[in-house]
Amino acid sequence: MCTKHIIEVNSQNLHGSFSKDYQPILTIHSGDSIQFKTADIDWGYTSKDGKRVIYESREKEPFWGHPIIGPIAIKNASPGMALEIKINDIVPGWYGWNGAGGKKNWQNLQLDISEQAELSLDWLLDLEKNRGTCYTNNKSFSVKLRPFMGIMSTAPSEPGIHSTLPPRYCGGNIDCKELTKGSSIYLPIAVDEGLFSLGDGHAAQGDGEVSGTAIECPMDLVDLTFILREDMHINMPMANTPSGWITFGFHEDLNEATIIALKEMLQLIQDLYHVDKLKATALASVAVDLRITQIVNSVKGVHAILPHGSVAKL
């Protein structure tokens, strides 16, 4: 019988890095679901009455990391399997923020905004209208909400403590806006019990996340179901979303990230349509979209999308 668990946000459930040696906060079985509430990127949550609670990492890392909840152990998970995570529901809190400039990262230097004072935009999130609104310099702007989690990851197998900033083969800070409600993401399992963590809620983001931030927000509800997949053997994350099948590539070089995502997509097409690599490449050229996931997380991300119904086998 599958069980539904509830995990509240508090300092004992939060960490700001990845390690295969972290002790799980919960052990679940394949088929179980968890309802999470998550902190905002500044490690807090602000109520509508203005009261703010600040949390800390139980691991006491000497460096900053995203506030992520976990790890969650999945009973009988072992390296070589895949973990399917079904995103049943995702509900943002009432507020968020994003910014631009003020930091000497590569894109700000290229855009000549690194020396300018950092701009911060506060967003009010209206769930009924599904819109986010910000007010600045007597002007207001509104965008459509499309909430997703920036970070979903199993633990890497390499020893030591690892930053939450770059995405990697087992997931992490992917920042893909397609991972919305109704999606399933598949992550390689690299360590016993999987050790899944999540965080970094986003209310809306464009492909690229060009300023370095989406609308960063807490999540009042993230409802996920976890399924062990012994029949899947994957080396990189992949997803099945309302938009289509997605494969990912991560690398410091955008060209290399593109090739990784494309190779993963070609393999998926070969598996789905039982064709060889050459035919898969020809089909991909007329049906697959390549998109820049993000350019701001130390390594760059590219995702390839095969829209549902774009290729029909007659």
PyMOL commands that set and color helices and strands:
alter all, ss='L'
color gray80, all
select helices_A, chain A and resi 11-13+106-111+254-273+277-287
alter helices_A, ss='H'
color red, helices_A
select strands_A, chain A and resi 4-7+14-15+26-28+33-38+44-46+52-54+68-74+82-92+95-100+119-126+131-136+139-144+148-153+171-173+184-188+196-202+219-229+238-240+244-251+289-294+300-307
alter strands_A, ss='S'
color yellow, strands_A
deselect
rebuild
show_as cartoon
